[in-house]
Amino acid sequence: MDRGEIVVGVAGQPNVGKSTLFNVLTGRRVHVANWPGVTVEKHEGFRMYKGYRLRFIDLPGIYGFSATTLEEKIARRFILEEKPDVLLVLVDSINPERTMYLAVQALEMYTRVIIVFTKIDETHARGIHINYEALSHRLGVPVVAVSAATGQGIEELLNKIVEVAFSGGRREPLRIDYGELEPFILSVEQILVKHDSRIKYPIRWVAIRLLEGDRELEEYVKKELGEEVLAEILRTREEIRRIFHRSPEELFARKRFEYIERLLRGIVIRVHVGIARRERITRYFYHPLLGPLLSILILVIVFLIAFSINTGFPLNVILADLGYPDLAKAVEDYSLGGLIEAGFEALSNYLYSIMGESVTSSLLIDGIIGGVGAVAVFLPLIMIVAFFLAVLEDSGLSPRIAVSLHSLLTRIGVSGHAVFPMLLGLGCNVPAVMATRAVPDPRERIRLIMTIPFIPCQARLVVILAFASALSGLSGALLILYGYIGAFIAFALVNKALYWYDKRKKRVSEPELLLELPPIHRPIPRVVWWHVWDSTKHFLEKAGTIIFFLSIIIWFLTSYTPGLEYTSDPSQTIGAFLARLFAPLLYPVGLSGDAAWIIAFALIVGFIAKESVISALTITTGTDTARDALRLLGLNDIQIASITVFIMLYVPCMATLAVMYSESRSWKITLASIGIMMSIAYIGMLITYLIGLTL
């Protein structure tokens, strides 16, 4: 559907990569003409994106908006007179301190601006690290990092263009503190404000430009406001020259560069990167056999450490098998996740002792606090995993791991770019789906958004451990192994099928890996912290908010009857009524009666958050553990294994679904993903049941 046209101006200093990016954005579909009244060429390109027709205008390469050259006049007139829906201002990420000057000038006179850092494929190798999100926060406008060479960031830039076109950008132009020049700016502003109805440009910007000696604006003021007004302004300008013994243009330029220096302080970090002896180690990553083995070993160690710190697993299992059950329990109880869970449990018990049993206390404790606790338990894991991944990324090991595993991943239709979203998925699918932004191929990214939820997250690990505890002897450990292998097989097969479908539609080529390979160097603590904080903040914003509100909804469904009467009997609630409608789907695995609807109810609750499956079982059966609940319902080992496989493969949680939609911007893709996951989960459950009966 054609939703209309969005006009996008593209501005940048010479040699910032403007022409290359313009060609990438337009696919070289460019119309060439001349700007009205001059012989300077005007390049226009077009692109359809999400139903919008994006019309890109390539402005002449300029160093500033002073209108001292013909190119500067053309660029400034286009922005101020034609008012594009979005203005892209390009900054060279290799030399941001110098090329930010044009961006700052643009922000002083216009609000619909996106700052685009180019050539990011070269920065890491040069020891340059930039915190784009912090810069965006300081400027109040989107800051997008792109590489025209690899395609990284192009999809995000297109999304931001649509977003800014309808949001309007900043509320007002950027206001720089010019220090001792401020009284003179104020003086000219007061003169202009008297005639503000006749001035169509931002008053402060006009005042500054007049003090800088802008001839074009002087003519404009003379024509619109008269010679007397202009003369009064020029006297103020001469007063600056007389007091400071320097030209106003020089003084204002110096203040802008001082502002840029303050702006980028702590945001741009440069380190010396040389060829070290450690580079010899990296050659092993390129070996066809040793490379993948070394990479997998590193990743396994990272996640074993992360899981052990957060949940105690698998260290607790190892200690128990070695004959130290008390130590194993201590590792589990005093893990970060265990301590947080114990803290929320103590808070809930304390509040119940004060408030007693009531609708209000149930909503506050079971609904709100329970929802917050469900998110908080996973927070340490997110931070720990993000820390290790940031260390790998900043040290230069990350791209080498991607390279070493690329050949294996191409067999299922994805590239080495998929490595880290997959790894994040073992912790939580929410940041894993968001991590697909780093995948330059848009079709590969969509496939990963649809399939990453097959990767078993920590919440599903908690459930599978609880279900495995209901099995005897070695069967529990085999169930965990079986569940994980099944999940990764599902991930691989669906990716392969989607890639085959895209290939038939001629929408893809062979998966490619385009990465810089920076020298190995010691990670920079501040840069590592940037990555950790970004991952943590995104998790809290996306998952925390969604789970918070949905926890209240599920509390309502499990606390009220269809007649909207409050009840403490789960079997009489709306949730139980809905579960009985789906209970027949479990008949093929031998479940019926109360066992069928209670398991169905737990699976419905699992849509909100997987760990809720356990609480749903214990609440509805009145037991203390999932093991007791499953045995009370009369489930045998084969049925437990079958339900476990379904839990491992079906929709991970509502937070993940919400992020899938926000990243794909498509209900069609999100609903298709749900359909695929539910179908494969159900088939996997039936196959497991049949295998169990056969054996």
C-alpha positions in Angstrom: 0.0 0.0 0.0 1.3 3.4 -0.9 1.0 5.5 2.2 2.5 8.7 0.8 5.8 10.3 0.1 8.5 11.2 2.6 11.1 13.8 1.5 14.6 13.2 2.9 17.5 15.6 2.5 21.0 14.1 2.7 23.7 16.5 3.8 27.3 16.0 4.7 30.8 17.3 4.4 33.0 16.2 1.5 34.5 12.7 1.9 32.1 11.5 4.6 30.7 8.8 2.3 27.6 10.7 1.3 27.5 9.6 -2.3 28.1 5.9 -1.4 25.3 5.9 1.2 23.0 7.8 -1.2 23.4 5.0 -3.8 22.8 2.3 -1.2 19.6 4.0 0.1 18.3 4.5 -3.4 19.6 1.4 -5.1 21.2 3.7 -7.7 17.7 4.6 -8.9 18.7 8.3 -9.3 17.2 11.1 -11.4 19.8 13.9 -12.3 18.7 17.5 -13.0 19.9 21.0 -12.0 18.9 23.0 -9.0 16.5 25.8 -10.1 18.4 28.9 -11.5 21.9 27.3 -11.2 24.1 24.8 -13.1 24.8 22.7 -10.0 23.5 19.1 -10.4 20.6 17.9 -8.3 20.4 14.2 -7.6 17.1 12.6 -6.5 16.6 9.0 -5.7 13.6 6.9 -4.6 12.9 3.9 -2.5 9.7 2.1 -1.4 9.8 1.2 2.3 6.9 -0.2 4.3 4.4 1.3 2.0 6.1 4.8 2.0 7.8 6.4 -1.0 11.0 7.8 0.3 12.4 10.6 -2.0 16.0 11.3 -1.2 17.6 14.6 -2.2 21.4 14.5 -2.3 22.5 18.0 -1.1 25.9 19.4 -2.3 28.9 18.5 -0.1 29.4 21.4 2.2 31.5 22.3 5.3 28.8 24.5 7.0 25.5 26.4 6.5 27.1 29.8 6.3 25.9 30.4 2.7 29.3 31.8 1.6 29.4 29.4 -1.4 26.8 28.5 -4.0 26.6 24.9 -2.6 26.0 26.2 0.9 23.3 28.5 -0.3 21.5 25.7 -2.2 21.6 23.3 0.8 20.4 25.9 3.3 17.6 27.2 1.1 16.4 23.7 0.5 16.2 23.0 4.2 14.7 26.3 5.2 12.4 26.9 2.3 11.3 23.4 1.3 11.4 21.9 4.8 12.1 18.3 4.1 10.3 15.7 6.3 13.6 14.4 7.5 17.2 15.8 7.2 20.0 13.2 7.3 23.3 14.8 8.4 26.3 12.6 7.9 29.3 12.4 10.3 32.5 10.5 9.6 32.9 8.1 12.5 36.7 8.1 11.9 36.9 11.8 12.5 33.7 12.8 14.4 35.3 15.8 16.2 35.7 17.7 12.9 32.6 16.4 10.9 30.2 17.0 13.8 30.4 20.7 13.0 27.9 20.5 10.2 25.5 18.4 12.3 25.6 21.0 15.1 24.8 23.8 12.7 21.9 21.8 11.2 20.4 21.2 14.6 20.6 24.9 15.4 18.3 25.7 12.5 16.2 22.6 12.0 14.4 20.0 14.1 13.6 17.0 11.9 17.2 15.7 11.9 18.9 12.3 12.1 22.6 12.2 12.7 24.2 9.4 10.6 27.6 8.1 11.5 29.3 6.6 8.4 32.2 4.1 7.8 31.6 2.3 11.1 33.1 -0.8 9.5 36.5 0.9 9.9 36.2 2.4 13.4 37.0 -0.6 15.6 40.2 -1.5 13.7 41.4 2.1 14.3 40.8 1.9 18.0 37.7 4.2 17.9 34.7 3.5 20.1 31.6 5.7 20.0 28.5 5.5 22.3 25.9 6.4 19.8 23.0 5.9 22.2 24.5 8.3 24.8 25.1 10.9 22.0 21.5 10.5 20.9 20.3 11.2 24.4 22.5 14.3 24.7 21.3 15.8 21.4 17.7 14.7 21.6 17.7 13.3 18.1 18.2 9.8 16.6 21.8 8.8 16.0 22.3 5.9 13.6 25.6 4.2 12.8 25.8 2.7 9.3 28.2 1.1 6.9 27.5 1.5 3.2 30.1 -1.2 2.6 28.5 -3.9 4.7 24.9 -2.7 4.9 25.0 -2.5 8.7 22.5 -0.1 10.1 20.7 0.6 6.8 17.4 -1.0 8.0 17.5 0.9 11.3 18.1 4.2 9.4 15.1 3.6 7.2 12.9 2.8 10.3 14.2 6.1 11.9 13.3 8.1 8.8 9.7 6.9 8.9 9.6 7.5 12.7 11.0 11.1 12.6 8.8 12.0 9.6 5.7 11.5 11.8 7.1 12.5 15.2 8.4 15.8 14.1 11.9 15.4 15.6 13.1 17.8 18.4 10.6 20.2 19.9 12.9 23.2 19.2 16.3 23.8 17.5 19.5 23.0 19.5 20.5 25.7 21.9 24.3 26.1 22.4 25.6 28.1 25.3 27.8 30.7 23.6 29.1 32.1 27.0 30.2 35.7 26.8 28.4 36.1 23.4 25.0 35.4 24.9 24.2 39.0 25.9 24.8 40.1 22.2 22.6 37.2 20.9 19.9 38.2 23.4 20.1 41.9 22.3 19.6 40.9 18.6 16.8 38.5 19.5 14.9 41.3 21.3 15.2 43.4 18.2 13.9 40.6 16.0 11.1 39.5 18.4 9.3 42.8 17.8 8.9 41.7 14.2 8.6 37.9 14.7 5.4 37.6 12.6 7.4 38.6 9.6 10.4 36.3 10.2 9.9 32.7 8.9 13.1 31.3 10.4 14.0 30.4 14.0 14.7 33.8 15.8 17.8 32.7 17.7 19.4 31.1 14.7 18.8 34.3 12.6 20.3 36.4 15.4 23.4 34.2 15.6 23.8 34.2 11.8 23.4 38.0 11.6 26.1 38.4 14.2 28.3 36.1 12.1 27.9 38.3 9.1 25.5 36.3 7.0 25.1 38.4 3.8 22.0 36.6 2.6 20.2 37.1 5.9 21.2 40.7 6.0 19.5 41.2 2.7 16.5 39.4 4.0 16.2 41.5 7.2 16.8 44.7 5.2 13.9 43.8 2.8 11.5 42.6 5.5 12.3 44.8 8.5 14.0 47.9 7.0 17.5 49.4 7.0 17.2 50.9 10.5 16.6 47.5 12.1 19.6 46.0 10.1 21.8 49.0 11.1 21.0 48.4 14.8 21.9 44.7 14.5 25.2 45.6 12.7 26.1 48.0 15.5 25.8 45.1 17.9 28.1 43.0 15.7 30.7 45.7 15.6 30.6 46.0 19.3 31.6 42.3 19.6 34.6 43.0 17.3 35.6 46.0 19.3 35.4 44.3 22.7 37.0 40.9 21.8 39.3 42.2 19.1 38.3 39.2 16.9 35.8 38.7 14.2 32.4 37.4 15.4 32.6 34.5 12.9 35.8 33.2 14.5 34.4 33.5 18.0 31.2 31.7 17.2 33.0 28.9 15.3 35.4 28.4 18.3 32.4 28.2 20.7 30.8 25.5 18.5 34.0 23.4 18.5 34.2 23.8 22.3 30.6 22.6 22.5 31.4 19.6 20.2 34.4 18.8 22.4 32.2 18.8 25.5 29.5 16.9 23.7 31.8 14.0 22.6 33.7 13.8 25.9 33.2 10.3 27.3 31.3 9.3 24.2 34.2 9.0 21.7 37.1 6.9 23.1 40.3 6.4 21.2 42.9 3.7 22.1 46.2 2.8 20.4 45.8 -0.5 18.6 49.0 -2.1 17.3 49.9 -5.5 16.0 50.5 -7.6 19.1 51.9 -11.1 19.6 48.5 -12.1 20.5 47.5 -11.9 16.9 49.3 -15.2 16.4 46.5 -16.9 18.4 43.8 -15.7 16.0 45.1 -17.8 13.2 43.6 -20.8 14.9 40.1 -19.3 14.4 40.5 -19.6 10.7 41.3 -23.3 10.7 38.4 -25.3 9.3 38.4 -27.8 12.2 40.1 -26.1 15.1 38.3 -22.8 14.5 34.7 -24.0 15.2 35.9 -26.2 18.1 37.8 -23.3 19.7 34.8 -20.9 19.2 32.3 -23.3 20.6 34.6 -24.1 23.6 34.9 -20.3 24.4 31.1 -19.8 24.1 30.3 -22.9 26.2 32.7 -21.7 29.0 31.1 -18.2 28.9 27.6 -19.5 29.3 28.5 -22.1 31.9 30.0 -19.3 34.0 26.9 -17.1 33.4 24.4 -19.8 34.2 26.3 -21.0 37.3 26.5 -17.4 38.7 22.8 -16.7 38.0 21.0 -20.1 38.7 23.7 -22.5 40.0 23.1 -24.8 37.0 25.0 -26.9 35.9 27.4 -26.5 38.8 24.7 -27.7 41.3 24.1 -30.9 39.2 27.8 -31.6 39.0 28.2 -31.2 42.8 25.2 -33.4 43.5 26.5 -36.2 41.2 29.9 -36.0 43.0 28.2 -36.6 46.3 27.9 -33.1 47.7 24.1 -32.5 47.9 24.3 -29.8 50.6 26.9 -27.9 48.6 24.8 -28.2 45.5 21.8 -26.8 47.2 23.9 -23.9 48.6 25.2 -23.1 45.1 21.6 -23.0 43.9 20.1 -21.1 46.8 22.9 -18.5 46.9 23.1 -17.8 43.2 22.1 -14.3 42.1 18.8 -15.5 40.8 18.1 -17.6 43.9 18.8 -14.6 46.2 16.6 -12.3 44.2 13.8 -14.9 44.1 14.2 -15.4 47.9 14.0 -11.7 48.4 10.8 -11.3 46.5 9.3 -14.3 48.3 10.2 -12.7 51.7 8.7 -9.4 50.6 5.5 -11.2 49.5 5.2 -13.1 52.8 5.8 -9.9 54.8 3.2 -8.0 52.9 0.7 -10.8 53.3 1.4 -10.8 57.1 0.5 -7.1 57.1 -2.3 -6.9 54.6 -3.9 -10.3 55.0 -5.8 -12.2 52.4 -7.9 -9.8 50.2 -8.4 -8.8 46.5 -6.1 -5.8 47.0 -3.3 -7.8 48.5 -3.6 -10.5 45.9 -3.4 -8.0 43.1 -0.4 -6.2 44.6 1.5 -9.3 45.7 0.6 -12.0 43.2 0.0 -9.7 40.2 2.3 -6.7 40.5 5.1 -7.8 42.7 5.0 -11.3 41.1 5.4 -9.7 37.6 8.3 -7.5 38.7 10.0 -10.4 40.4 9.7 -12.5 37.2 11.7 -9.9 35.4 14.2 -9.2 38.2 15.2 -12.8 38.5 16.6 -12.7 34.9 18.3 -9.3 35.2 21.6 -10.7 36.6 21.8 -13.2 33.7 21.2 -10.5 31.1 23.9 -8.3 32.6 26.4 -11.2 33.0 25.9 -12.5 29.5 26.1 -8.9 28.1 29.3 -8.4 30.0 31.0 -11.5 28.5 29.7 -10.7 25.0 30.9 -7.1 25.3 34.4 -8.4 26.3 34.5 -10.7 23.3 33.3 -7.9 21.0 35.6 -5.2 22.2 38.6 -7.5 22.4 38.2 -8.4 18.7 37.4 -12.1 19.4 33.7 -11.7 18.6 34.1 -11.3 14.8 36.7 -14.1 14.7 34.2 -16.4 16.3 31.6 -15.4 13.8 34.0 -16.1 11.0 34.9 -19.5 12.3 31.3 -20.6 12.6 30.1 -19.0 9.4 30.6 -22.1 7.2 28.6 -24.3 9.6 25.7 -21.8 9.8 25.5 -21.4 6.1 24.3 -25.0 5.9 21.0 -23.9 7.5 20.7 -20.6 5.6 22.2 -18.1 8.0 25.6 -16.4 8.3 28.1 -15.9 11.1 26.1 -12.8 12.0 23.6 -15.1 13.7 26.0 -16.4 16.3 25.5 -13.8 19.0 21.7 -13.5 18.7 21.6 -17.3 19.2 23.9 -17.1 22.2 21.8 -14.3 23.8 18.8 -16.5 23.2 20.2 -19.0 25.7 19.8 -16.3 28.3 16.7 -14.5 27.2 14.9 -14.3 23.8 14.0 -10.6 24.2 17.6 -9.2 23.8 18.4 -11.9 21.3 15.6 -10.8 19.0 16.8 -7.2 19.4 20.4 -8.2 18.7 19.4 -9.2 15.1 19.7 -5.5 14.3 23.4 -6.1 13.6 22.5 -8.5 10.8 22.9 -6.5 7.6 20.8 -8.8 5.3 17.1 -7.8 5.9 15.8 -11.2 4.8 18.2 -13.1 7.1 17.2 -10.8 9.9 13.5 -11.5 9.4 14.3 -15.3 9.4 16.2 -14.9 12.6 13.5 -12.9 14.3 11.1 -15.7 13.5 13.4 -18.5 14.6 15.4 -17.2 17.5 12.5 -18.0 19.9 13.2 -21.7 19.3 16.5 -21.2 21.2 15.7 -22.4 24.8 16.0 -19.4 27.1 16.8 -19.5 30.9 13.1 -19.5 31.8 12.5 -22.7 29.8 15.6 -24.1 31.5 13.9 -23.5 34.9 10.8 -25.3 33.7 12.7 -28.3 32.1 14.7 -28.7 35.3 11.5 -28.8 37.4 9.9 -31.4 35.1 13.2 -33.4 34.9 13.1 -33.6 38.7 9.9 -35.6 38.4 11.7 -38.4 36.5 13.8 -41.1 38.1 17.6 -41.6 37.8 19.3 -40.8 34.5 16.0 -40.1 32.8 16.0 -36.5 34.0 19.4 -35.6 32.6 18.5 -37.3 29.3 15.3 -35.3 29.1 17.3 -32.0 29.5 19.6 -33.1 26.7 16.7 -34.3 24.5 14.9 -31.0 25.0 17.9 -28.9 24.0 18.8 -31.0 21.0 15.2 -30.9 19.8 15.1 -27.1 20.2 18.2 -26.6 18.1 17.1 -29.0 15.5 13.8 -27.1 15.2 15.8 -23.8 14.9 18.0 -25.3 12.1 15.1 -26.9 10.1 12.9 -23.9 10.2 15.7 -21.6 9.2 16.6 -23.9 6.3 12.9 -24.1 5.2 12.5 -20.3 5.3 15.8 -19.8 3.4 14.7 -22.3 0.8 11.4 -20.4 0.5 13.1 -17.0 0.1 15.5 -18.5 -2.5 12.5 -19.8 -4.5 11.1 -16.3 -4.4 14.5 -15.1 -5.6 14.7 -12.7 -2.6 18.1 -13.9 -1.3 21.5 -15.0 -2.3 24.0 -17.2 -0.4 24.5 -16.0 3.2 27.5 -13.7 3.4 29.6 -12.5 6.3 30.8 -8.9 6.1 32.8 -8.0 9.3 35.8 -6.0 10.2 38.5 -8.0 11.8 40.1 -5.5 14.3 43.4 -6.4 16.0 43.2 -8.3 19.3 43.5 -5.8 22.2 42.6 -5.5 25.9 38.9 -4.6 26.4 38.1 -1.0 27.5 36.0 -1.0 30.7 34.0 2.0 29.7 33.1 0.5 26.3 32.2 -2.8 28.0 29.9 -0.9 30.3 28.2 0.8 27.4 27.2 -2.6 26.0 26.1 -4.0 29.4 24.0 -1.0 30.2 22.3 -0.9 26.7 21.4 -4.6 26.9 20.1 -4.2 30.5 18.1 -1.0 29.7 16.5 -2.6 26.6 15.5 -5.7 28.6 13.9 -3.6 31.4 12.1 -1.4 28.9 10.8 -4.1 26.6 10.4 -7.1 28.8 9.8 -5.4 32.2 7.0 -3.2 31.0 5.2 -5.9 29.1 5.4 -8.6 31.7 4.4 -6.1 34.4 1.0 -5.3 32.7 0.4 -8.8 31.5 1.0 -10.2 34.9 -1.9 -8.2 36.1 -4.0 -9.6 33.3 -3.1 -13.2 34.1 -3.8 -12.5 37.8 -7.3 -11.4 36.7 -7.9 -14.5 34.6 -6.8 -16.7 37.5 -8.7 -14.9 40.2 -12.1 -14.2 38.8 -14.9 -16.5 37.6 -16.6 -16.1 34.3 -19.3 -14.2 36.3 -16.6 -11.7 37.4 -16.7 -12.9 41.0 -13.4 -13.1 43.0 -12.4 -16.6 44.0 -9.5 -18.4 45.5 -10.4 -21.7 43.8 -8.3 -21.8 40.5 -10.7 -24.4 39.0 -13.5 -21.9 38.9 -11.6 -19.0 37.2 -11.8 -17.7 33.7 -8.4 -19.2 33.1 -9.7 -22.7 34.0 -12.7 -22.1 31.7 -10.4 -21.3 28.8 -8.1 -24.2 29.6 -11.0 -26.7 29.4 -11.6 -25.5 25.8 -8.0 -26.5 24.8 -7.8 -29.7 27.0 -8.9 -32.0 24.2 -5.7 -31.2 22.3 -3.8 -33.1 25.0 -6.0 -36.3 24.7 -3.5 -37.8 22.1 -0.8 -38.0 24.8 -3.1 -39.8 27.2 -4.3 -36.8 29.3 -7.9 -36.4 30.3 -10.1 -35.0 33.1 -8.5 -32.6 35.6 -5.0 -33.5 34.4 -5.8 -32.3 30.9 -7.3 -28.9 31.8 -4.7 -28.2 34.5 -1.8 -28.9 32.1 -3.6 -26.8 29.4 -4.0 -24.0 31.9 -0.3 -24.1 32.8 0.6 -23.9 29.1 -1.7 -21.0 28.6 -0.1 -19.2 31.5 3.2 -20.0 30.0 2.4 -17.6 27.1 2.9 -14.8 29.6 6.2 -16.0 31.1 7.5 -19.6 31.0 8.4 -19.7 34.6 4.7 -19.2 35.4 4.1 -22.8 34.2 5.5 -24.0 37.5 3.5 -21.7 39.7 0.3 -22.4 37.7 0.8 -26.2 38.4 1.5 -25.8 42.1 -1.4 -23.3 42.7 -4.0 -25.4 40.8 -3.0 -28.6 42.5 -2.2 -27.2 46.0 1.3 -28.7 46.0 4.7 -27.1 46.8 6.7 -28.4 43.8 6.2 -29.1 40.1 7.3 -32.7 40.8 4.6 -33.2 43.4 2.0 -31.6 41.1 2.9 -33.8 38.1 2.8 -36.9 40.3 -0.5 -35.9 41.9 -2.0 -35.4 38.4 -0.9 -39.0 37.6 1.4 -38.2 34.7 3.8 -40.9 33.7 7.4 -40.4 32.5 6.4 -40.4 28.8 3.7 -37.8 29.3 6.1 -35.6 31.3 8.7 -35.8 28.6 6.1 -35.0 25.9 4.8 -31.9 27.7 8.3 -30.8 28.4 9.1 -30.9 24.7 6.0 -28.8 24.0 7.1 -26.2 26.6 10.6 -26.1 25.0 9.3 -25.4 21.5 6.2 -23.3 21.8 6.0 -19.5 22.1 8.5 -18.4 24.7 6.6 -15.5 26.3 4.5 -12.4 25.5 7.5 -10.1 26.0 9.4 -11.9 23.2 6.3 -11.7 20.9 6.0 -8.0 21.6 9.7 -7.5 20.7 9.3 -9.6 17.6 6.5 -7.3 16.4 8.4 -4.2 17.3 11.5 -5.3 15.5 9.7 -6.7 12.4 6.9 -4.1 12.4 4.7 -6.8 10.9 1.7 -8.6 12.4 1.9 -11.0 9.5 5.5 -12.1 10.4 4.7 -12.3 14.2 1.5 -14.4 13.7 3.3 -16.6 11.2 6.0 -17.2 13.8 3.4 -18.1 16.4 1.8 -20.5 14.0 5.1 -22.2 13.1 6.2 -22.5 16.7 2.9 -23.9 17.9 2.7 -26.4 15.1 6.2 -27.7 15.6 5.8 -27.8 19.4 2.6 -29.9 19.0 4.2 -32.3 16.4 7.3 -32.6 18.7 5.1 -33.5 21.6 3.3 -36.2 19.6 6.5 -37.6 18.2 8.1 -37.8 21.7 5.0 -39.6 23.1 5.1 -42.1 20.2 8.9 -42.7 20.7 8.3 -43.2 24.4 5.5 -45.8 23.8 7.7 -47.6 21.3 10.7 -47.8 23.7 
